[in-house]
Amino acid sequence: MEVTIVGRPAGFDRQDVISAAERQFRRAGYEGTSIDDLVEATGLGRGSLYAAFGGKHQMYLEALDRYCLDYEESLDDALGGSDEGAYGRLQAYLANPEHCALQAGEYLVCMAGRSAMELGSCDVDVTSRVDRNFTVLESALREAIEAAQRAGDFDRDADAGDAATVILVLLKGIDIVARTGRSPEDLRPLVGAVMDRFATHRLAFA
């Protein structure tokens, strides 16, 4: 979608701008990002930014919507499929989850998780979006666990919903701890240890 602002010499692609804003918000958070930061990150002037998005909060919500949509659409490709291989798909996903990204050597945390920590208790618009994102992830994890149980690779006596919730909490906890400077790669084996607890075969966690 091309949007042209009066007084700006060239149009701009709204989705490109939102992607740039998303990276900025994931890097610095909502409170840590100023309008000037968004101007620098997106290349828009202040007037164009306000005219197109109404301000920082609306831009944040659009960036969060974009992040959650892309993330939720990636889950079926990452975790969906036949019962055979479901445990392996879980391993691969938990070792390299789609919700975080390493770009130019910089670890960008899950935007939904960061939003929950920063704004979840005071912004109903953010809370509703994050709750949906977490629910979709938890459901996808549960379905993959159930598939692995049917294949005989995951403890059939385990409650799939409880196991999915534990993994969800671990993933989001890793994002939070990573913000203190600890390497996500050092923390990720904790998820593997949980997976190994439920494995019926000693499948090596990748």
C-alpha positions in Angstrom: 0.0 0.0 0.0 1.5 3.3 -1.0 0.8 6.3 1.1 1.7 9.8 0.0 1.8 12.7 2.5 1.3 16.2 1.2 4.6 18.1 1.3 6.8 15.0 1.2 8.7 14.6 -2.1 8.1 10.9 -2.4 5.6 8.3 -1.2 6.4 5.6 1.2 5.4 2.0 1.8 3.4 1.8 5.0 4.5 -1.8 5.7 8.2 -0.9 5.3 7.7 1.9 7.8 5.9 -0.4 10.3 8.7 -3.0 9.9 11.3 -0.3 10.8 9.2 0.9 13.7 8.8 -2.7 14.9 12.6 -3.2 15.0 13.0 0.1 17.0 10.4 -0.9 19.5 11.8 -4.4 19.9 15.2 -2.9 20.5 14.3 -0.1 22.9 10.8 -0.7 24.1 7.8 1.7 24.1 9.0 4.0 26.8 12.6 3.9 25.5 11.5 5.0 22.0 10.9 8.7 21.3 9.2 10.3 18.3 12.7 11.4 17.2 13.8 7.8 17.4 11.0 6.8 15.1 11.8 9.6 12.7 15.3 8.3 12.5 14.3 4.7 12.2 11.6 5.1 9.6 12.9 8.1 7.6 9.6 9.9 8.0 9.4 13.5 9.1 7.5 14.3 12.3 4.6 15.8 10.4 4.4 12.9 8.1 4.5 10.4 11.0 1.7 12.1 12.9 -0.3 12.6 9.7 0.0 8.9 8.7 -0.2 7.2 12.2 -1.5 9.8 14.6 1.4 9.4 17.0 3.7 6.9 18.8 1.0 4.8 20.4 -0.9 4.1 17.3 2.3 3.3 15.5 3.2 0.9 18.3 -0.1 -0.9 18.0 0.3 -1.3 14.3 3.8 -2.6 14.8 2.6 -5.0 17.4 -0.3 -6.2 15.1 2.2 -6.8 12.3 4.6 -8.7 14.6 1.8 -10.9 16.1 0.3 -11.7 12.7 3.6 -12.6 11.1 4.5 -14.7 14.2 1.2 -16.5 14.4 1.3 -17.3 10.6 4.7 -18.9 11.1 3.6 -21.3 13.7 1.8 -23.7 11.4 4.8 -24.0 9.2 7.1 -24.5 12.2 4.9 -26.9 14.3 2.2 -28.3 12.1 2.4 -31.5 10.2 2.0 -35.3 10.7 2.3 -37.0 14.1 5.6 -38.6 12.9 8.3 -36.0 13.4 6.2 -33.8 15.7 8.8 -34.1 18.5 11.6 -33.1 16.1 9.6 -30.1 15.0 9.2 -29.1 18.6 12.9 -29.5 19.1 13.8 -27.4 16.1 11.3 -24.6 17.0 12.4 -24.4 20.6 16.0 -24.2 19.6 15.4 -21.4 17.1 12.0 -19.9 17.9 10.5 -17.6 15.3 9.6 -14.9 17.9 13.2 -13.8 18.3 15.6 -12.7 15.7 19.4 -12.1 15.4 19.9 -9.1 13.1 23.4 -7.7 12.5 24.6 -9.3 15.7 21.7 -7.8 17.7 19.2 -10.0 19.6 15.7 -8.7 19.2 13.4 -10.0 21.8 9.8 -11.1 21.3 7.8 -7.9 20.9 4.7 -9.5 22.6 6.7 -10.5 25.6 8.3 -7.1 25.9 4.9 -5.5 25.5 3.5 -7.6 28.3 6.3 -6.6 30.7 6.2 -2.9 29.8 2.5 -2.1 29.1 0.5 -5.2 30.0 -0.8 -3.8 33.3 -1.8 -0.4 32.1 -2.8 -0.6 28.4 -5.8 -2.7 27.5 -5.1 -2.4 23.7 -1.7 -3.9 24.2 -2.9 -6.5 26.7 -5.6 -7.9 24.4 -3.1 -8.3 21.5 -0.5 -10.0 23.7 -3.0 -12.3 25.3 -4.1 -13.5 21.9 -0.5 -14.0 20.8 0.3 -16.1 23.8 -2.9 -18.1 23.5 -2.2 -18.9 19.8 1.4 -20.0 20.7 0.2 -22.1 23.6 -2.4 -23.8 21.4 0.2 -24.6 18.7 2.6 -26.0 21.3 -0.2 -28.2 22.8 -1.2 -29.5 19.4 2.4 -30.4 18.5 2.8 -32.1 21.9 -0.4 -34.1 21.4 0.9 -35.2 17.9 4.2 -36.3 19.5 2.2 -38.2 22.1 0.3 -40.0 19.4 3.6 -40.9 17.7 4.9 -42.3 21.0 7.7 -39.8 21.3 6.3 -37.7 24.2 5.1 -39.0 27.5 1.5 -40.0 27.0 0.7 -39.6 30.7 1.7 -35.9 30.6 -1.0 -33.3 30.4 -0.3 -31.7 27.0 -1.9 -28.4 28.1 0.3 -28.1 31.2 3.4 -29.0 29.2 2.6 -26.3 26.6 2.1 -23.8 29.4 5.5 -24.7 31.0 7.3 -24.3 27.7 5.5 -21.0 27.0 6.6 -19.6 30.4 10.2 -20.8 29.7 10.3 -19.2 26.3 9.1 -15.8 27.6 11.3 -16.0 30.6 14.3 -16.5 28.4 13.4 -13.3 26.5 13.2 -11.4 29.8 16.5 -12.7 31.2 18.2 -12.1 27.8 17.4 -8.4 28.3 19.9 -8.3 31.1 22.7 -9.2 28.7 22.8 -12.9 29.1 23.0 -14.9 25.9 19.8 -16.6 24.7 22.0 -19.4 23.4 23.2 -20.1 26.9 19.6 -20.2 28.3 18.0 -22.2 25.5 19.2 -25.6 26.8 16.8 -25.1 29.7 13.9 -25.7 27.3 15.7 -28.8 26.0 16.0 -30.1 29.6 12.2 -29.8 29.9 11.7 -31.6 26.6 14.0 -34.4 27.6 12.0 -34.9 30.8 8.9 -35.8 28.6 10.7 -37.7 25.8 10.0 -41.4 25.6 13.2 -41.9 23.6 16.5 -40.1 24.4 16.2 -37.8 21.4 19.1 -35.3 21.3 17.9 -31.8 21.7 19.3 -29.7 18.8 
